Amino acid sequence: MPSFSYKAFNASGGSVSGVVEADTAEMAAEQLFSKGYVPSQVQEQKGASGSGWLSKLQRFGEKVSSKDLILFTKQFRSMIHAGVPLMRAFQVLEAQTKNAALKRAIGDISRSIREGSSLSTAIERSGRIFTPLYYNLVKAGEVSGNLPEVLARLVYIIEHEAKIKADIKSALQYPMMVTIALVIAFVVLLTFVIPQFASMFSKAGLTLPLPTKIAMGMHQFLATYWYLGVGGLILMVAGLRYFFKTNRGQYIKDAMILQMPIVGQLFVKAIMSRFASIFAILQASGVPIMVSMKVLSGAIGNRAIAGEFDQIRGQMEEGKGIAVPLSRAKYFTPMVIDMIAIGEESGNIEEMLNQVSVHYDDEVAYAVKGMSDAIGPILIVGLAAVVGFFALAIFLPMWDMTKLAK
């Protein structure tokens, strides 16, 4: 958090000075007013504050693992459930947390709460450690007055999604190794092997077949314009990273992910599970339906789907219920829509949502296994294509040379 040096007048008219920590200069001034001071100067300390380049360098690479976040949430939930005062709970958590980034975030949350922020707002301000799902669910717990139960469900969601990520990473580990090996082999063959054979074929006076000409063309490009390829790749990656940080870019990226073959359906099922799970918590906690829709919009984790919640809320305000607006949305599956419709008719929507969540949890597990099984044949086809291309590029001219020798 940035630090601000100040000069001010106290109640007796005397001059005082010092340093306070706040997110903005305005918030720093508010702190001084609350202490009975009248600030005359408030200035951010660029070199010493958390926004300085040295602090950023120190924080570079610091991460909070899912394991650390789960442990923090479990401990926080246990203390809240036991009736420990909020500020005391954060003092204990800050003292016993070993991860430097998480310890610093807990301290920031504690200070924000002391300054009058709500718990969810304080968590939202603490940086990139806590996701929109996290602080929106905490907000739901605050609204419903059932924070311990919400935190318990949040632990389940984090653990479940961490397991899914680990399963996906494990499934993609072997394909990534094979792909990298193929790329290296492709470059080595183009750079060192193909030119040697092409030179020999030219000396023999052969007319090179199309595969060999293509291979030689790629070799010439790599040898002559490699810097353009590398530079273009760097510019493309940097440009995409910048674009995907914008609201429009995040929307397009999330929409593209949902349309990807194999992986897209996996993400849709995971999002349906998250939607049903969070919606069930909100309904069980007595959160009003329109407030639930707003919380879900921030917690769903995908901009393309979250963007549809504005239209859904608008139709719900017209008295069209939940199932009908959802049926007009693009990404919600028929099962989700039908189960919610049944829940609306029977008055048991919470139970229906829990059943949907359990179903899609199982579907995600099957989808991860199916993705792993589907990648194998794709790799075999890719390997066969690379091997076949170079075999044709090398052996077709050699076949012609044997004919000339006869």
C-alpha positions in Angstrom: 0.0 0.0 0.0 1.4 3.5 -0.8 2.7 5.7 1.9 1.9 9.5 2.1 3.9 12.1 4.1 1.8 14.8 5.5 1.9 18.2 7.2 -1.1 19.2 9.2 -2.5 21.3 12.1 -3.8 19.7 15.3 -6.8 20.8 17.4 -4.7 23.4 19.3 -3.3 24.9 16.1 0.1 23.2 16.3 2.0 21.9 13.3 2.4 18.1 13.0 3.9 15.8 10.4 4.3 12.2 9.7 3.5 9.3 7.4 0.2 7.4 6.8 -0.6 4.5 4.5 -3.6 4.7 2.2 -4.7 3.7 -1.3 -5.0 7.3 -2.4 -4.2 10.9 -1.2 -7.9 11.5 -0.6 -8.1 8.5 1.7 -4.9 9.6 3.5 -6.5 13.0 4.1 -9.7 11.3 5.5 -7.5 9.4 8.0 -6.0 12.7 9.1 -9.4 14.3 9.5 -10.6 11.3 11.6 -7.7 11.9 13.9 -8.6 15.6 14.4 -5.9 16.9 12.1 -6.4 19.5 9.3 -3.9 18.5 6.5 -2.1 21.3 4.7 0.0 18.9 2.5 -0.3 15.3 1.6 2.3 13.8 -0.8 3.0 10.3 -1.9 6.4 8.9 -1.0 7.3 7.4 -4.4 10.7 6.0 -3.4 9.6 4.3 -0.2 6.1 3.4 -0.9 4.7 0.1 -2.1 4.4 1.5 -5.6 8.1 2.2 -5.9 10.2 0.3 -8.4 12.3 -1.4 -5.6 9.1 -2.7 -3.9 7.8 -3.9 -7.2 11.1 -5.7 -7.9 11.0 -7.3 -4.4 7.4 -8.5 -5.1 8.2 -9.8 -8.6 7.6 -13.5 -8.8 5.7 -13.7 -5.4 2.7 -16.0 -5.7 0.0 -17.4 -3.4 -0.6 -21.0 -4.2 -4.0 -22.6 -4.0 -2.8 -24.5 -1.0 -1.9 -21.3 0.9 -5.2 -19.7 0.0 -7.2 -22.8 1.0 -5.4 -22.9 4.4 -6.0 -19.2 5.0 -9.7 -19.6 4.1 -10.2 -22.6 6.3 -8.5 -20.9 9.3 -10.5 -17.7 8.7 -13.7 -19.7 8.5 -12.9 -21.6 11.7 -12.3 -18.4 13.7 -15.4 -16.6 12.4 -17.5 -19.7 13.2 -16.0 -19.8 16.7 -17.0 -16.1 17.2 -13.5 -14.6 17.2 -13.7 -10.8 16.5 -12.8 -10.0 12.9 -9.8 -7.8 13.7 -8.4 -10.3 16.1 -8.8 -13.0 13.5 -6.8 -11.1 11.0 -4.1 -10.4 13.6 -3.7 -14.1 14.2 -3.8 -14.9 10.5 -1.2 -12.3 9.7 1.1 -13.5 12.5 1.0 -17.2 11.4 1.0 -16.8 7.6 4.4 -17.6 6.1 3.8 -16.6 2.5 5.0 -13.0 2.2 2.5 -11.9 -0.4 -0.4 -13.3 1.5 0.8 -11.9 4.8 1.1 -8.4 3.2 -2.5 -8.8 1.7 -3.9 -9.8 5.2 -2.2 -6.6 6.6 -3.8 -4.5 3.9 -7.2 -6.0 4.5 -6.9 -5.4 8.2 -6.0 -1.7 7.7 -8.8 -1.2 5.2 -11.3 -2.6 7.7 -10.0 -0.3 10.5 -10.5 2.6 8.1 -14.2 1.7 7.7 -14.3 -0.7 4.6 -16.5 -3.7 4.5 -14.7 -7.1 4.5 -15.5 -7.8 0.8 -14.3 -4.3 -0.2 -11.1 -4.7 1.8 -10.4 -8.1 0.1 -11.1 -6.6 -3.3 -8.6 -3.8 -2.7 -5.9 -6.2 -1.5 -4.6 -6.9 -5.0 -4.6 -9.8 -7.4 -4.4 -12.5 -4.8 -8.1 -12.8 -4.3 -10.2 -13.4 -7.4 -13.6 -11.8 -8.2 -15.2 -15.1 -7.2 -13.6 -14.9 -3.8 -14.6 -11.4 -2.8 -18.0 -11.6 -4.5 -18.8 -14.8 -2.4 -17.6 -13.0 0.7 -19.9 -10.2 -0.2 -22.7 -12.7 -0.5 -21.8 -14.0 3.0 -22.0 -10.5 4.4 -25.3 -9.8 2.7 -26.9 -13.0 3.9 -25.2 -13.0 7.4 -24.0 -16.6 6.8 -20.3 -16.0 6.2 -18.9 -19.2 7.8 -21.1 -21.4 5.5 -20.1 -19.3 2.4 -16.4 -19.6 3.3 -16.8 -23.4 3.7 -18.3 -23.6 0.2 -15.5 -21.3 -1.1 -12.9 -23.7 0.3 -14.7 -26.5 -1.6 -14.7 -24.5 -4.9 -11.0 -23.6 -4.6 -10.0 -27.2 -3.8 -12.2 -28.5 -6.6 -10.9 -26.0 -9.2 -7.3 -26.6 -8.1 -7.8 -30.3 -8.7 -9.3 -29.7 -12.1 -6.3 -27.5 -13.0 -3.9 -30.1 -11.8 -5.7 -32.8 -13.8 -5.6 -30.6 -16.9 -1.9 -29.8 -16.4 -1.1 -33.5 -16.0 -3.1 -34.4 -19.1 -1.3 -31.8 -21.2 2.2 -32.5 -19.8 3.0 -35.4 -22.2 1.5 -33.7 -25.3 3.4 -30.5 -24.6 6.7 -32.5 -24.3 6.0 -34.3 -27.6 5.0 -31.0 -29.3 8.2 -29.3 -28.2 10.3 -32.2 -29.4 8.5 -32.1 -32.8 9.2 -28.4 -33.2 12.9 -28.9 -32.3 13.2 -31.8 -34.7 11.4 -29.8 -37.4 13.8 -26.8 -37.1 16.9 -29.1 -36.9 15.9 -31.0 -40.1 15.2 -27.8 -41.9 18.4 -26.1 -40.8 20.9 -28.9 -41.1 19.6 -32.0 -42.9 17.5 -30.7 -45.8 20.2 -28.3 -47.2 22.8 -31.1 -47.4 20.5 -33.4 -49.3 19.3 -30.5 -51.6 22.9 -29.6 -52.5 23.5 -33.2 -53.4 20.4 -33.4 -55.5 21.2 -30.1 -57.3 24.7 -31.4 -58.2 23.1 -34.5 -59.7 21.0 -32.3 -61.9 17.7 -33.5 -60.5 14.5 -31.5 -60.7 13.4 -31.2 -57.1 9.9 -32.4 -56.3 7.4 -30.1 -54.6 7.9 -31.4 -51.0 11.7 -30.7 -51.3 11.1 -27.3 -52.8 8.7 -26.4 -49.9 11.3 -27.6 -47.4 14.0 -25.6 -49.1 11.8 -22.5 -49.2 11.2 -22.8 -45.4 15.0 -23.3 -44.9 15.7 -20.1 -46.9 13.2 -18.2 -44.9 14.6 -19.4 -41.5 18.2 -18.7 -42.7 17.5 -15.2 -44.1 14.5 -13.8 -42.2 14.7 -15.6 -38.8 14.9 -12.2 -37.0 11.6 -11.2 -38.6 10.0 -14.3 -37.4 11.3 -13.9 -33.9 10.5 -10.2 -33.8 7.0 -10.8 -35.2 6.4 -13.5 -32.6 7.5 -11.2 -29.7 5.4 -8.4 -31.0 2.4 -10.6 -31.4 2.7 -12.1 -27.9 3.2 -8.6 -26.4 0.3 -7.2 -28.3 -2.0 -10.0 -27.4 -1.1 -9.7 -23.7 -1.8 -6.0 -23.8 -5.1 -6.5 -25.7 -6.3 -9.3 -23.4 -5.9 -7.0 -20.4 -8.6 -4.7 -21.8 -12.3 -5.3 -21.2 -12.9 -6.0 -24.8 -9.9 -8.3 -25.1 -10.9 -10.3 -22.0 -14.4 -10.7 -23.4 -13.0 -11.9 -26.8 -10.5 -14.2 -25.1 -13.1 -15.8 -22.9 -15.5 -16.2 -25.8 -12.8 -17.9 -27.9 -12.0 -20.3 -25.0 -15.6 -21.5 -24.9 -15.6 -22.1 -28.7 -12.3 -24.1 -28.7 -12.7 -27.8 -29.7 -12.4 -30.3 -26.8 -11.3 -27.7 -24.3 -14.3 -25.4 -24.8 -16.9 -27.9 -23.5 -14.7 -28.6 -20.5 -14.8 -24.9 -19.5 -18.5 -24.6 -20.2 -19.2 -27.5 -17.8 -16.9 -26.2 -15.2 -18.6 -22.8 -15.4 -22.1 -24.4 -15.2 -20.9 -26.2 -12.0 -19.7 -22.9 -10.5 -22.8 -21.1 -11.5 -25.1 -23.7 -9.9 -23.0 -24.0 -6.8 -22.8 -20.3 -6.1 -26.5 -19.7 -7.0 -27.5 -22.5 -4.6 -25.5 -20.8 -1.8 -27.1 -17.5 -2.4 -30.6 -18.9 -2.5 -30.0 -20.9 0.7 -28.7 -17.7 2.4 -31.8 -15.8 1.5 -30.1 -13.3 -0.8 -32.6 -11.5 -3.1 -32.7 -12.9 -6.6 -31.6 -9.7 -8.3 -28.7 -9.3 -5.9 -27.8 -12.9 -6.6 -27.7 -12.2 -10.3 -25.3 -9.3 -9.7 -23.0 -11.4 -7.5 -23.0 -14.2 -10.1 -22.0 -11.8 -12.8 -18.8 -10.9 -10.9 -18.1 -14.4 -9.6 -18.7 -16.6 -12.7 -15.1 -16.2 -13.9 -15.8 -15.7 -17.7 -16.5 -12.3 -19.2 -18.5 -13.8 -22.2 -21.0 -15.5 -19.9 -21.0 -12.7 -17.3 -21.9 -10.2 -20.1 -25.2 -12.0 -20.6 -26.3 -11.4 -17.0 -27.2 -7.8 -17.7 -29.7 -9.0 -20.3 -30.9 -11.8 -17.9 -31.5 -9.3 -15.1 -33.4 -7.0 -17.4 -35.7 -9.7 -18.5 -36.2 -10.9 -14.9 -37.2 -7.3 -13.9 -40.0 -7.7 -16.5 -41.3 -10.7 -14.5 -40.1 -13.5 -16.8 -38.6 -15.6 -14.0 -35.2 -17.2 -14.2 -35.5 -20.1 -16.6 -36.9 -18.2 -19.6 -34.1 -15.5 -19.6 -31.5 -18.2 -19.2 -33.0 -20.2 -22.2 -32.3 -17.1 -24.4 -28.7 -16.8 -23.3 -26.0 -18.4 -25.5 -24.0 -20.6 -23.2 -26.3 -22.1 -20.6 -26.9 -25.7 -21.2 -30.4 -27.3 -21.6 -29.9 -29.3 -18.3 -29.3 -26.1 -16.3 -32.3 -24.4 -17.8 -34.6 -27.4 -17.3 -33.5 -28.0 -13.7 -34.0 -24.4 -12.8 -37.4 -24.4 -14.5 -38.4 -27.5 -12.4 -37.1 -25.8 -9.3 -39.1 -22.7 -10.0 -42.3 -24.7 -10.5 -41.7 -26.9 -7.4 -40.3 -24.1 -5.1 -37.2 -26.2 -4.5 -34.7 -24.4 -6.7 -31.9 -24.7 -4.2 -32.0 -28.5 -4.3 -32.1 -28.5 -8.1 -29.1 -26.3 -8.3 -27.1 -28.5 -5.9 -28.0 -31.5 -8.2 -26.8 -29.6 -11.2 -23.5 -28.7 -9.5 -22.9 -32.3 -8.5 -23.7 -33.5 -12.1 -21.3 -31.1 -13.8 -18.6 -31.8 -11.3 -18.7 -35.4 -12.5 -19.0 -34.2 -16.1 -15.8 -32.1 -15.7 -13.9 -35.1 -14.4 -15.0 -37.2 -17.3 -14.2 -34.4 -19.8 -10.7 -34.1 -18.5 -10.2 -37.8 -19.0 -11.8 -37.6 -22.5 -9.5 -34.7 -23.4 -6.5 -36.8 -22.4 -7.7 -39.7 -24.5 -8.4 -37.4 -27.5 -5.0 -35.7 -27.6 -3.2 -39.0 -28.2 -4.6 -39.6 -31.7 -4.1 -35.9 -32.6 -0.4 -36.2 -31.6 0.0 -39.4 -33.7 -1.5 -37.6 -36.8 0.8 -34.6 -36.2 3.8 -36.8 -35.9 2.9 -38.8 -39.0 2.5 -35.5 -40.9 5.9 -34.2 -40.0 7.6 -37.6 -40.6 5.8 -38.0 -43.9 6.6 -34.6 -45.1 10.4 -35.0 -44.5 10.3 -38.5 -45.9 8.8 -37.3 -49.2 11.2 -34.3 -49.3 14.3 -36.5 -49.0 13.3 -39.9 -50.5 11.5 -38.7 -53.6 14.7 -37.2 -55.1 16.7 -40.2 -53.9 14.3 -42.4 -55.8 14.8 -40.3 -58.9 18.7 -40.6 -58.4 18.4 -44.4 -58.4 16.5 -44.3 -61.7 19.3 -42.2 -63.2 21.9 -44.6 -61.9 20.2 -47.4 -63.7 
